[in-house]
Amino acid sequence: MKINENLIRKEVINTNAILVGKVHDVEFDEETYELKSLILRKGGISNSLGISNEENIIPIDLIKSIGDKILLTDAFEDDLVL
């Protein structure tokens, strides 16, 4: 799916320009094909080896814009910062 290919490995940053993580996968509604959320994996060597099990889910309503990087809205809590 094209949306998946375009979003995977994009950096996600909060409004303070702090890296929250990188997109590992996406969730979408199977009936409407609308994007529901982004699944982020924590960084580090375990992520680069593909053995990290820790994930954060970012609902679509917390995403302000998607470009070279994904910017989150002001409503996003900073507790997911890596």
C-alpha positions as CSV (number, residue, x, y, z in Angstrom):
1,M,0.0,0.0,0.0
2,K,1.4,3.4,-1.1
3,I,0.6,5.2,2.1
4,N,2.5,2.7,4.1
5,E,5.6,2.9,1.9
6,N,5.6,6.7,2.1
7,L,5.3,6.9,5.9
8,I,7.6,4.1,7.1
9,R,10.8,5.4,8.7
10,K,9.7,9.0,8.7
11,E,10.7,10.9,11.8
12,V,7.9,12.1,14.1
13,I,8.6,15.3,16.1
14,N,6.6,17.2,18.6
15,T,6.0,21.0,18.6
16,N,9.2,21.5,20.6
17,A,11.2,19.9,17.7
18,I,12.0,16.9,19.8
19,L,12.2,13.5,18.0
20,V,9.4,11.3,19.3
21,G,10.4,8.3,17.1
22,K,10.2,6.9,13.6
23,V,7.2,5.3,12.0
24,H,7.3,1.6,12.0
25,D,3.8,0.8,10.7
26,V,0.4,2.4,10.2
27,E,-3.1,1.5,11.1
28,F,-6.0,2.2,8.8
29,D,-9.7,1.6,8.6
30,E,-10.1,-1.5,6.3
31,E,-13.5,-0.3,5.0
32,T,-12.8,3.4,4.3
33,Y,-9.0,3.1,3.9
34,E,-8.6,6.1,6.1
35,L,-5.4,6.4,8.2
36,K,-6.2,5.9,11.9
37,S,-2.8,6.0,13.6
38,L,0.9,5.7,13.3
39,I,2.9,3.0,15.1
40,L,6.3,4.2,16.3
41,R,9.2,2.1,17.6
42,K,11.7,3.4,20.1
43,G,15.1,4.1,18.7
44,G,18.4,2.6,19.5
45,I,20.3,-0.5,18.4
46,S,17.5,-2.9,19.2
47,N,15.2,-1.0,16.8
48,S,17.8,-1.0,14.0
49,L,18.1,-4.8,14.5
50,G,14.3,-5.2,14.4
51,I,14.1,-6.8,17.9
52,S,12.5,-3.9,19.8
53,N,9.1,-4.7,21.2
54,E,8.3,-1.3,22.5
55,E,5.8,0.7,20.4
56,N,3.9,3.9,20.7
57,I,0.6,4.5,18.9
58,I,-0.1,8.1,17.7
59,P,-3.7,8.7,16.7
60,I,-4.3,10.6,13.5
61,D,-6.0,13.5,15.3
62,L,-2.6,14.3,17.0
63,I,-0.9,14.7,13.7
64,K,-0.6,18.4,12.5
65,S,1.2,17.8,9.2
66,I,3.0,15.2,7.2
67,G,5.9,16.2,5.0
68,D,9.6,15.3,5.1
69,K,8.9,14.8,8.8
70,I,5.7,14.3,10.7
71,L,4.7,17.1,13.1
72,L,2.4,16.5,16.0
73,T,-0.1,19.0,17.4
74,D,0.2,21.1,20.6
75,A,-2.2,18.6,22.3
76,F,0.5,15.9,22.2
77,E,2.0,15.0,25.5
78,D,5.8,15.0,25.8
79,D,5.9,11.7,27.7
80,L,6.7,9.7,24.5
81,V,10.0,11.4,23.9
82,L,12.8,9.0,23.4
